[in-house]
Structure formats: structure tokens, C-alpha cells
Amino acid sequence: MEGNYCYKYPRPAVTTDCVVCSVTNHKFEVLLVKRANEPFKDMWALPGGFLEENETLEECACRELEEETGLSGVRLKQFEAFSEVNRDPRGRTISVAFVGEVEKEKCAPKAADDAKEVAWFALEKLPELAFDHRTIIARAMSWYLMAEMLMLMSEEESRQSEDTKNGK
């Protein structure tokens, strides 16, 4: 049969999760959605969902973020895959997580699709979260802070190199 393949190996589902943060006065806030459906109905979670057959991970992340929060054009960076065997009660699911930063004052997220509500939460005041999303947020913050530190170090090296060229 053309186009049909049978595999003896199970095929896990793939999802994306988006850690969208805003930083004001060195305080991090994360955008969360309240789930409208099981599993974890009425619990807060990261915006995200299942990869469709004909889209990339990046397209999935952007689509899910827009479907659940109305936000579009957010620059998302893939940072880690989460593959704990029992991370999702619906079955074997691997999530590829993305991180992005927005200016909270310049965006107006609105709950849609399978999200009942959308809200910003300070990192130190996160509610109970669905799935392994607390772990994903913690890893995202570590990744984000490391990326910021590396960028600052690179800028400093460039400045020092420029100073050396100019005889300073």
C-alpha cells in the first residue's frame, strides 16, 4: 500500500510548550493559560499543544501560542526537549519547549481555543501547574539567564577588543 507504513515500535506524540516571559525592574513574569479541558482541567499551564502532521516545531509553537493567547509575532527560541515517560497522562508525549520575551505593557493576551483564562504570574508566585510545566519554567529561566550572561560577556569582549584596537 503506497504511503502506508506499519511500525512495530510505538510512536510518541510531540507537543510544544511556550514559556513567554516579561521582565520589568528585574522581575520575571510568565504568561500562563487556565486549561478548559482534561487532563488538568481548570489548572494553569504553559500555552502549547500537539504538533500537526505538516508543520515544523516552530510553526506549532507559534500557532498554539496564538490560538490560546492571541499573541502573534513573538520571537520564540527552542531551548530543550522534555521526555519523562509519564509526563502526560494521555500517553507517551515528548514536549519541545520554546522561550520568548515580550513587553507586557505592549500586548493584550486573550484566552481562546482550549484556554479558559490567560494571566501573568510572577515567578515567585506561580500557581500549581499542569504536567511538568514548573520544571519547564525553571529550565527556561536558567537557559534565559545563561543566554543573557553569555551575550553580556560577548559584548564586553567586543568592547575590550575595540578598546585594544584603539589603544585604550
DRENTISE-797773 format. One record per residue (C-alpha): x, y, z. Coordinates in Angstrom, 1 decimal. Example, Ala and Ser with C-alpha at 12.3 -4.5 7.8 and 13.67 -1.06 7.14 Angstrom:
REM residues 2
node east->12.3	north->-4.5	up->7.8
node east->13.7	north->-1.1	up->7.1
REM end
This chain:
REM residues 168
node east->0.0	north->0.0	up->0.0
node east->1.5	north->3.3	up->-1.1
node east->2.0	north->5.8	up->1.7
node east->1.0	north->3.4	up->4.5
node east->3.7	north->2.0	up->6.8
node east->3.4	north->-0.2	up->9.8
node east->5.9	north->0.0	up->12.5
node east->6.3	north->-2.4	up->15.4
node east->7.6	north->0.5	up->17.5
node east->5.2	north->2.8	up->19.3
node east->5.2	north->6.4	up->18.1
node east->5.0	north->9.0	up->20.8
node east->3.1	north->12.3	up->20.4
node east->5.0	north->15.5	up->20.1
node east->3.9	north->18.8	up->21.6
node east->5.4	north->22.3	up->22.0
node east->5.2	north->24.5	up->25.2
node east->5.9	north->28.2	up->25.2
node east->7.5	north->30.0	up->28.1
node east->6.6	north->33.6	up->27.4
node east->8.1	north->36.0	up->29.9
node east->8.1	north->39.7	up->30.6
node east->10.8	north->41.4	up->32.6
node east->10.1	north->44.6	up->34.5
node east->12.5	north->46.0	up->37.0
node east->14.4	north->42.7	up->37.1
node east->11.3	north->40.8	up->38.0
node east->10.2	north->37.9	up->35.7
node east->6.6	north->37.1	up->35.0
node east->5.4	north->34.2	up->33.0
node east->2.2	north->34.0	up->30.8
node east->0.0	north->31.0	up->31.7
node east->-3.3	north->29.7	up->30.5
node east->-6.0	north->28.0	up->32.5
node east->-6.9	north->24.7	up->30.8
node east->-10.5	north->24.3	up->29.6
node east->-10.2	north->20.5	up->29.0
node east->-8.9	north->17.4	up->30.7
node east->-6.4	north->16.4	up->31.7
node east->-5.7	north->19.0	up->34.3
node east->-8.9	north->20.9	up->33.6
node east->-9.0	north->24.3	up->35.4
node east->-5.3	north->24.2	up->36.2
node east->-2.8	north->26.7	up->34.9
node east->-0.3	north->25.6	up->32.2
node east->2.0	north->26.9	up->29.6
node east->0.5	north->27.7	up->26.2
node east->1.1	north->24.8	up->23.9
node east->-0.2	north->21.8	up->22.2
node east->0.2	north->19.0	up->19.7
node east->2.3	north->19.1	up->16.6
node east->0.3	north->18.8	up->13.4
node east->1.4	north->16.4	up->10.6
node east->2.6	north->19.1	up->8.2
node east->4.2	north->21.8	up->10.4
node east->7.5	north->22.4	up->12.0
node east->8.1	north->22.7	up->15.7
node east->8.5	north->26.4	up->15.4
node east->5.2	north->26.7	up->13.5
node east->3.4	north->24.6	up->16.1
node east->4.7	north->26.7	up->18.9
node east->3.7	north->30.0	up->17.2
node east->0.3	north->28.5	up->16.2
node east->-0.5	north->27.2	up->19.7
node east->0.6	north->30.5	up->21.3
node east->-1.6	north->32.5	up->19.0
node east->-4.6	north->30.1	up->19.4
node east->-4.5	north->30.1	up->23.2
node east->-3.5	north->33.7	up->23.9
node east->-4.0	north->35.7	up->20.8
node east->-0.3	north->36.7	up->20.8
node east->1.5	north->36.6	up->17.4
node east->4.9	north->37.7	up->16.2
node east->6.6	north->36.6	up->19.4
node east->10.2	north->35.6	up->18.7
node east->10.4	north->32.1	up->20.2
node east->13.7	north->30.2	up->20.7
node east->13.7	north->26.4	up->21.1
node east->15.6	north->25.6	up->24.3
node east->15.0	north->22.0	up->25.4
node east->13.0	north->18.8	up->24.9
node east->11.2	north->17.2	up->27.8
node east->10.7	north->13.4	up->27.6
node east->9.9	north->12.0	up->31.0
node east->8.0	north->8.8	up->30.3
node east->4.9	north->9.7	up->32.3
node east->4.8	north->13.4	up->31.9
node east->1.4	north->13.3	up->30.2
node east->-1.5	north->11.1	up->31.4
node east->-2.9	north->10.8	up->27.9
node east->0.1	north->8.8	up->26.7
node east->3.8	north->9.0	up->25.7
node east->4.4	north->12.6	up->24.8
node east->7.6	north->14.5	up->24.2
node east->7.4	north->18.3	up->24.5
node east->9.8	north->20.6	up->22.8
node east->9.9	north->23.9	up->24.8
node east->10.4	north->27.4	up->23.5
node east->11.1	north->30.6	up->25.3
node east->10.2	north->34.2	up->24.3
node east->10.1	north->37.6	up->25.8
node east->7.5	north->40.3	up->25.3
node east->6.8	north->43.7	up->26.8
node east->3.8	north->43.0	up->28.9
node east->2.5	north->46.6	up->28.6
node east->2.5	north->46.3	up->24.8
node east->0.5	north->43.1	up->24.4
node east->-3.0	north->42.1	up->25.4
node east->-3.3	north->38.4	up->25.6
node east->-6.9	north->36.9	up->25.4
node east->-7.9	north->33.4	up->26.2
node east->-9.1	north->31.4	up->23.3
node east->-9.3	north->27.8	up->21.9
node east->-8.8	north->25.4	up->24.8
node east->-7.7	north->28.1	up->27.2
node east->-10.3	north->29.4	up->29.7
node east->-8.2	north->32.3	up->31.0
node east->-4.8	north->33.8	up->30.5
node east->-2.8	north->35.7	up->33.1
node east->0.7	north->36.8	up->34.0
node east->2.3	north->35.3	up->37.1
node east->5.4	north->36.4	up->39.0
node east->8.0	north->33.6	up->39.2
node east->7.8	north->33.6	up->42.9
node east->4.0	north->33.3	up->42.9
node east->3.3	north->30.6	up->40.4
node east->0.1	north->28.6	up->41.0
node east->0.0	north->24.8	up->40.9
node east->0.8	north->23.9	up->37.3
node east->-0.3	north->21.1	up->35.0
node east->2.0	north->18.4	up->33.6
node east->5.8	north->19.2	up->34.3
node east->5.4	north->22.8	up->33.5
node east->7.0	north->24.0	up->36.7
node east->10.2	north->22.1	up->35.6
node east->10.0	north->23.6	up->32.1
node east->9.7	north->27.1	up->33.5
node east->12.6	north->26.6	up->35.9
node east->14.8	north->25.2	up->33.0
node east->13.7	north->28.1	up->30.7
node east->14.7	north->30.7	up->33.3
node east->18.1	north->29.0	up->33.7
node east->18.5	north->28.9	up->29.9
node east->17.4	north->32.5	up->29.6
node east->19.7	north->33.8	up->32.3
node east->22.7	north->31.9	up->30.8
node east->21.9	north->33.2	up->27.4
node east->21.8	north->36.8	up->28.8
node east->25.1	north->36.3	up->30.6
node east->26.8	north->35.0	up->27.5
node east->25.5	north->37.9	up->25.5
node east->26.8	north->40.4	up->28.1
node east->30.2	north->38.6	up->28.2
node east->30.4	north->38.7	up->24.4
node east->29.6	north->42.4	up->24.3
node east->32.3	north->43.0	up->27.0
node east->34.8	north->41.1	up->25.0
node east->33.9	north->43.1	up->21.8
node east->34.3	north->46.4	up->23.8
node east->37.6	north->45.3	up->25.2
node east->38.8	north->44.2	up->21.7
node east->37.7	north->47.6	up->20.3
node east->39.5	north->49.4	up->23.2
node east->42.7	north->47.4	up->22.4
node east->42.5	north->48.3	up->18.7
node east->42.1	north->52.0	up->19.6
node east->45.0	north->51.9	up->22.1
node east->42.9	north->52.3	up->25.2
REM end
